[in-house]
Amino acid sequence: MSIRRWAVAVGMSVCVAAGLQAAEATPLAAGGLSTATIMADNAPALELAVPSGAKVSLDQGKTVIQTTNMFLYVWPVPGAKTVDEAQALLADTIKSDVLKFTVSATNVITVAGAPARHLSGACVEADDGDPATADIVIFAVGGHVFVACVHGEHNDASREREPMLQVVRTARSPKAQPATLSAIVVRKTMLQEEQPVGPYGQPEWTTERRFPSTRVYLQEPPFEMGVEQWDRIREFKDGSVEHRFSEEFELGLPHRFQLDIYETWKAGPDDVHQDEASVELRYAFADWGRLPMNPTLYLEYTFGTHGDPDALEGKLLLGDEIGQGWHYGVNAICEQGLWGDRPTELAGAAAIGRTLIDRKLSLGIESEYANETAEGSRGAPEISFLLGPSVQWRITPKTHLDIAPLFGLTHDSPRVESWIVLGYDFGPSVGGKETAAPVSTKGR
C-alpha cells in the first residue's frame, strides 16, 4: 500500500481555489481543481471541488468520484430535511455498497457552514459479504441532505478518510462558480462503456477485449468467467494461407489476478495439427486509475507440440483513455524458447480506438512489431511490422466480435495477418450491465 500513501502525499500539495470559505481551505491536488455538480430531485443541488483529473460518474442513484487515492460515493437522501432524519434512513441509503454498518465513533464537523456528522465504524461490503470499515459524512446543503462514504476491507476506509473530508468540506450550493474552478457536471449522457465497473474501478470497455493485437489491464472481475474463439489468418507472399485457431477460457481471480488457458491448433495448406497449449497469468499492479497507464504484468507458459520447444513469454500491458471515447493500449513483449534452437522474440504492439456507438461499435488502428532470432543466427533477425484497421461490434452486452486485418510492411512480414475474435462473458446482470459488477460492489 506504499504507492497509495505516496499518492496521498502528492495529492495534498495545492490549496482549494479562491471562493471557498477560508476556514475550509484544505490541500487537494497538484493538478488544480474542478467542480463536480451533483443532482437531487432532477436539479443541480450540490457542488464539490475535486482534483481536475477525477473521474465522476453516476451509478444506481449515487455519484462516484474516483481519484488517485479515493473512491468516494455521494447519495442524496430523498425526503430528509435534517442530518438526524438522514441518519435514520442511513442503512437504506447506503445498502448498495455497505451493509450492517455499526457506528464506533461520531464527530461533529462543519460542512457548508452548518454542523455535519462524521461517522466511523465496521460494516460488511454488499458485493461479497467481506468485513470492512466505512467512514460516512451526513451533511445538508441548500435544503438537501447528502451522505458521503468511503469503505474498504482491512481498515481501508481510514486511508481514504482525509481525502474524503477534504472534498466534502468544499460542499456548496450550485450558484455562481468561482472563476478558478472548471466544471464537471455529471450527466447520464456520459458513455456507459467508460463508467467504472467491478472491484477495481476499471472502465467497462476494458472488460471486453477491445484490441485483438494489444491487451489492456484485466478482462474478468474475481470469479467471473469468459470464453473466446480466435482465428488468426496469415496470407503469405507465396500465396499460401494459414489459419491458427485458439480457444481461450478466462477466469478472474481476487487481488487483481486473471488466469487464461488456451488450446491452439493450425490449419495449413497440407495438414491440420495441434500447435500448442498455453497457461497465462495477469497481475494488475493497482486499481484502475491509481497508476499512470494502469500497468499490468502478463506471464505465459506455452507447451510446444509438433516439434516446437516450450516457451516463456512476458508482457507489460499499458492502457488508458484519451478523452471521452478514445481508448489505447501498448504492450512490450519478450518470448523465449526454452530448448532446441532457443528462438527469441522481442516485440511490441500498440492500438488506439474510437467509440462510434456507445457499447455497440468502435473503430481503431492496430500495429505489431516483432524481431525474431534463433540460436546461432542472432545477428540475422527476421523483422516484421504490421499495421491496419480494427473494428469491434458488441453484438450483445455479453458478446463481442473483433476484426483486425493488419498488412505487412517489411520483407519478413506476411502479406496480411487478420484477426477475428468472438467472445462471450458469463457475468451476471447487475444494474443494467451484464458484463461486470458495478463499482458500487468494489471490495478493496
C-alpha positions in Angstrom: 0.0 0.0 0.0 3.0 2.3 0.0 2.1 3.5 -3.5 -1.2 4.8 -2.3 0.4 6.6 0.7 2.8 8.3 -1.8 -0.2 9.3 -4.0 -1.9 10.7 -0.9 1.2 12.8 -0.1 1.5 14.1 -3.7 -2.3 14.8 -3.9 -2.1 17.3 -0.9 0.2 19.9 -2.5 -2.2 22.7 -3.5 -4.9 24.6 -1.6 -8.5 24.8 -2.5 -9.1 27.6 -5.0 -10.3 31.0 -4.1 -14.0 31.4 -3.5 -14.3 28.6 -0.9 -14.5 29.5 2.8 -11.1 30.2 4.2 -11.7 28.0 7.3 -12.3 25.0 5.0 -9.4 25.6 2.6 -7.5 22.3 2.6 -4.9 20.9 0.1 -6.5 18.7 -2.6 -4.4 18.2 -5.7 -1.3 19.4 -7.5 -3.1 19.4 -10.9 -5.8 22.0 -10.0 -9.5 21.7 -9.2 -12.8 21.1 -11.0 -16.3 21.4 -9.8 -18.4 18.2 -9.7 -22.1 19.1 -9.8 -24.4 16.6 -8.2 -28.1 16.3 -8.8 -31.1 15.8 -6.5 -34.8 15.9 -7.5 -33.6 16.2 -11.1 -31.9 19.6 -10.5 -28.3 20.7 -9.6 -28.2 20.5 -5.8 -24.5 20.2 -4.7 -21.1 21.3 -5.9 -17.9 19.7 -4.7 -14.3 20.8 -5.6 -12.4 17.7 -6.8 -9.0 17.2 -8.4 -9.1 18.1 -12.0 -8.2 14.5 -13.0 -11.0 12.9 -11.1 -13.5 10.6 -12.8 -17.1 11.4 -11.9 -19.9 9.1 -12.9 -23.5 8.1 -12.0 -24.3 4.6 -10.7 -27.6 3.5 -9.3 -28.6 6.8 -7.8 -25.3 7.8 -6.4 -22.3 9.8 -7.7 -19.0 8.1 -7.8 -15.9 10.3 -7.6 -12.7 8.4 -8.4 -9.3 10.0 -7.7 -5.8 8.6 -7.3 -6.3 8.0 -3.6 -10.0 7.5 -3.1 -13.3 6.1 -4.3 -16.0 8.5 -2.8 -19.7 7.8 -3.1 -22.3 10.5 -2.6 -26.0 9.9 -2.3 -28.8 12.5 -2.0 -31.3 11.4 0.7 -34.8 12.0 -0.6 -37.3 13.2 2.0 -34.7 14.1 4.6 -34.6 17.7 5.7 -32.1 17.3 8.5 -29.0 15.4 9.4 -30.9 13.5 12.0 -33.6 12.4 9.5 -30.9 11.3 7.1 -29.1 9.2 9.7 -32.4 7.4 10.4 -32.5 6.4 6.7 -28.8 5.7 6.5 -29.0 1.9 6.2 -31.4 2.0 3.3 -29.4 4.8 1.6 -26.0 3.0 1.5 -27.2 -0.6 1.1 -25.9 -0.9 -2.4 -22.4 -0.6 -1.0 -22.4 -1.1 2.7 -24.4 -3.4 5.0 -24.6 -3.8 8.8 -22.8 -0.5 9.4 -22.1 -0.2 13.2 -21.0 3.2 14.4 -17.9 3.2 16.7 -17.1 6.9 16.6 -19.1 10.1 15.9 -17.7 13.5 15.3 -19.4 16.8 14.6 -17.7 18.7 11.7 -18.7 21.8 9.7 -19.8 21.5 6.1 -21.1 24.4 4.1 -21.2 26.5 7.3 -23.5 24.1 9.1 -23.0 21.2 11.6 -22.5 17.8 9.9 -22.0 14.3 11.3 -18.9 12.2 10.6 -19.4 8.5 11.5 -16.8 5.7 11.5 -17.3 2.0 12.1 -17.3 -1.6 11.0 -19.5 -2.9 8.2 -20.0 -5.6 5.6 -19.4 -5.0 1.9 -22.6 -5.5 -0.1 -20.9 -7.3 -3.0 -19.1 -10.1 -1.3 -20.1 -10.0 2.4 -16.5 -9.4 3.5 -15.9 -7.5 6.7 -14.8 -3.9 6.2 -14.8 -0.4 7.6 -16.5 2.7 6.5 -16.3 6.5 7.0 -19.5 8.4 6.4 -20.4 12.1 6.5 -24.0 13.2 6.6 -24.4 16.9 5.7 -27.0 19.4 4.5 -26.6 21.9 1.7 -29.3 24.2 0.2 -32.3 22.3 1.6 -31.0 18.9 0.6 -29.2 16.3 2.7 -26.4 14.1 1.4 -24.5 11.1 2.5 -20.8 10.7 1.5 -19.0 7.4 2.1 -15.7 5.6 1.6 -15.2 2.0 2.6 -12.9 -0.9 2.2 -11.6 -4.1 3.7 -8.7 -4.3 6.2 -9.4 -0.9 7.6 -9.0 0.6 4.1 -11.5 3.3 4.9 -9.1 5.0 7.2 -6.7 5.5 4.3 -9.3 7.5 2.4 -10.8 9.4 5.3 -8.7 12.6 4.9 -9.1 12.8 1.1 -12.9 12.4 1.6 -13.1 15.1 4.3 -11.1 17.5 2.1 -13.6 17.1 -0.7 -16.7 17.1 1.5 -15.6 20.3 3.2 -15.8 22.1 -0.1 -19.5 21.5 -0.4 -21.6 24.4 -1.6 -24.9 25.2 -3.2 -24.7 25.3 -7.1 -24.6 29.1 -7.5 -22.1 31.2 -9.4 -18.9 29.2 -9.8 -15.5 30.6 -8.8 -13.5 31.6 -11.9 -10.7 29.4 -10.8 -12.7 26.2 -11.0 -13.7 24.3 -14.1 -16.9 22.4 -14.1 -17.6 18.7 -14.3 -21.3 18.2 -14.5 -22.4 14.6 -14.0 -24.8 13.7 -16.8 -26.4 10.5 -17.9 -25.2 11.1 -21.4 -21.6 10.1 -20.4 -20.5 6.9 -22.3 -21.7 3.8 -20.4 -18.7 1.9 -21.5 -16.4 4.4 -19.7 -18.3 4.1 -16.4 -16.3 2.3 -13.7 -17.3 -1.3 -13.0 -16.1 -4.2 -10.9 -14.0 -4.2 -7.7 -11.0 -2.4 -9.4 -13.0 0.6 -10.7 -11.9 -0.1 -14.3 -14.0 1.3 -17.2 -16.4 -1.1 -18.7 -14.8 -1.1 -22.2 -11.7 -2.9 -20.7 -13.9 -6.0 -19.8 -14.5 -6.7 -23.5 -11.2 -7.3 -25.4 -11.1 -4.1 -27.4 -8.0 -4.9 -29.5 -7.0 -8.3 -30.8 -3.3 -7.5 -31.0 -3.0 -5.5 -27.8 -4.1 -6.4 -24.3 -5.2 -3.8 -21.7 -5.5 -4.4 -17.9 -7.8 -7.3 -16.8 -11.0 -8.5 -18.5 -12.7 -10.6 -15.8 -13.6 -9.5 -12.2 -13.0 -12.0 -9.4 -14.6 -15.4 -10.1 -16.3 -14.3 -13.3 -15.6 -16.3 -16.5 -15.5 -15.7 -20.2 -14.6 -17.6 -23.4 -13.2 -16.5 -26.7 -12.7 -18.1 -30.1 -9.7 -16.8 -32.1 -8.8 -17.2 -35.8 -5.5 -15.7 -36.9 -5.4 -15.8 -40.7 -2.0 -15.4 -42.4 -1.7 -14.9 -46.1 2.0 -15.2 -47.1 3.7 -13.7 -50.1 3.8 -17.1 -51.9 0.0 -17.1 -51.9 -0.4 -19.8 -49.2 -2.8 -19.2 -46.3 -2.6 -20.5 -42.7 -5.3 -20.4 -40.1 -4.4 -20.5 -36.4 -7.4 -21.3 -34.2 -7.3 -20.7 -30.4 -9.9 -21.5 -27.8 -9.5 -19.4 -24.7 -11.0 -19.7 -21.2 -10.7 -16.7 -18.9 -11.2 -16.7 -15.1 -10.9 -13.6 -12.8 -9.2 -14.1 -9.5 -9.0 -12.0 -6.4 -6.4 -9.3 -5.7 -6.2 -8.2 -9.4 -5.2 -11.5 -10.9 -6.6 -13.2 -14.0 -6.0 -16.8 -15.3 -6.3 -17.6 -19.0 -6.0 -21.1 -20.7 -5.5 -21.5 -24.4 -5.7 -24.5 -26.8 -4.3 -23.7 -30.2 -4.2 -25.6 -33.5 -3.2 -24.8 -37.1 -4.8 -25.5 -40.4 -2.3 -25.0 -43.3 -2.2 -25.9 -46.9 -1.1 -29.5 -46.2 -2.3 -30.5 -42.7 -4.2 -29.7 -39.6 -2.5 -30.2 -36.2 -2.4 -29.1 -32.6 0.0 -26.2 -32.3 0.3 -25.5 -28.6 -1.4 -25.2 -25.2 -0.8 -22.2 -23.0 -1.4 -21.0 -19.5 -1.4 -17.2 -18.9 -1.5 -15.2 -15.6 -2.0 -11.5 -15.4 -1.5 -9.2 -12.4 -2.6 -5.6 -12.3 -0.3 -3.5 -10.0 -3.2 -1.3 -8.8 -6.8 -0.5 -9.2 -7.6 1.4 -12.4 -6.5 5.0 -12.4 -4.2 4.7 -9.4 -1.0 4.4 -11.6 -0.2 6.0 -14.9 -1.2 3.9 -17.8 -2.5 1.1 -15.5 0.5 -1.3 -15.8 -0.3 -5.0 -15.8 2.2 -7.9 -15.8 1.5 -10.8 -18.1 3.3 -14.1 -18.0 2.5 -17.1 -20.2 3.9 -20.6 -20.4 3.4 -22.4 -23.7 3.7 -26.2 -24.1 5.0 -26.8 -27.6 3.8 -29.6 -29.8 4.7 -30.7 -33.3 8.4 -30.4 -32.6 8.3 -26.9 -31.2 10.0 -26.1 -27.8 8.1 -24.9 -24.8 8.3 -21.1 -24.4 8.0 -18.5 -21.7 6.5 -15.1 -22.6 6.4 -11.9 -20.6 4.5 -8.8 -21.4 4.0 -5.4 -19.9 0.4 -4.2 -20.6 -0.3 -0.5 -20.6 -3.6 1.3 -21.5 -5.9 4.1 -20.7 -8.4 6.7 -22.1 -7.5 9.9 -24.0 -10.6 12.0 -23.5 -14.2 10.7 -24.0 -14.5 7.9 -26.5 -10.7 7.4 -27.2 -9.0 4.3 -25.8 -5.5 2.9 -26.3 -3.2 0.1 -25.4 0.6 -0.5 -25.6 2.4 -3.9 -25.0 6.1 -4.6 -24.6 6.8 -8.3 -25.2 9.6 -10.8 -24.8 9.2 -14.5 -25.7 12.0 -17.1 -25.2 12.1 -20.7 -26.4 13.4 -23.0 -23.7 15.3 -25.6 -25.8 16.2 -26.6 -29.4 17.4 -23.6 -31.3 16.1 -21.4 -28.4 14.2 -18.8 -30.5 13.9 -15.3 -29.1 11.2 -12.8 -30.0 11.3 -9.1 -28.9 8.1 -7.5 -29.9 5.7 -4.6 -29.3 2.1 -3.9 -30.0 0.1 -0.7 -29.9 -3.5 0.2 -30.7 -5.9 3.2 -30.5 -9.7 3.1 -30.9 -12.6 5.5 -31.0 -16.2 4.7 -29.9 -18.7 5.4 -32.6 -21.8 4.0 -30.9 -21.7 3.6 -27.1 -21.3 -0.1 -26.1 -22.0 -1.1 -29.7 -19.4 -0.1 -32.3 -15.8 1.0 -32.1 -13.1 1.6 -34.8 -9.4 1.7 -34.4 -5.9 1.3 -35.7 -3.5 -1.5 -34.6 0.1 -2.3 -35.1 2.6 -5.1 -34.3 6.4 -5.2 -34.4 8.5 -8.4 -34.0 12.2 -9.1 -34.0 12.8 -12.9 -34.1 16.1 -14.7 -33.9 17.3 -18.2 -33.2 20.5 -19.6 -31.5 23.4 -19.4 -33.9 21.8 -16.6 -36.0 21.2 -13.8 -33.5 22.8 -11.3 -36.0 20.3 -12.0 -38.7 16.8 -11.4 -37.2 13.5 -11.7 -39.0 11.8 -8.4 -38.6 8.1 -7.9 -39.2 5.8 -4.9 -38.9 2.1 -4.9 -39.5 -0.4 -2.1 -39.5 -4.1 -1.9 -40.1 -7.6 -1.0 -39.0 -9.8 -2.8 -36.4 -13.4 -2.8 -35.6 -15.3 -4.1 -32.5 -19.0 -4.9 -32.7 -20.7 -5.5 -29.3 -23.4 -7.9 -30.6 -25.0 -8.1 -27.1 -23.9 -6.7 -23.7 -22.2 -10.1 -23.2 -20.9 -10.8 -26.7 -18.2 -9.0 -28.7 -16.8 -9.6 -32.2 -13.4 -8.1 -33.1 -11.9 -8.0 -36.6 -8.5 -6.6 -37.4 -6.8 -7.1 -40.9 -3.2 -6.0 -40.5 -1.0 -5.5 -43.5 2.7 -6.5 -43.6 5.1 -3.6 -44.3 8.5 -5.4 -44.2 10.2 -8.1 -46.2 9.7 -10.7 -43.5 6.1 -9.9 -42.7 3.2 -11.9 -44.1 1.2 -10.1 -46.8 -1.8 -9.9 -44.5 -2.4 -11.1 -40.9 -6.1 -10.9 -40.0 -7.5 -11.4 -36.5 -11.1 -12.5 -35.8 -12.1 -12.8 -32.2 -15.6 -13.8 -30.9 -16.0 -13.6 -27.1 -18.7 -14.3 -24.5 -18.8 -13.4 -20.8 -20.8 -15.3 -18.2 -21.1 -12.4 -15.7 -24.5 -11.8 -14.1 -26.7 -8.8 -15.0 -26.1 -6.1 -12.4 -27.5 -2.6 -12.5 -28.4 -2.9 -16.2 -25.0 -4.0 -17.2 -24.4 -7.7 -17.8 -20.6 -8.0 -18.2 -19.4 -6.9 -14.8 -20.5 -5.8 -11.4 -20.8 -2.0 -10.9 -18.3 0.0 -9.0 -20.6 0.0 -6.0 -19.6 -3.6 -5.4 -15.9 -2.8 -5.2 -14.3 -4.9 -2.4 -10.9 -3.5 -1.9 
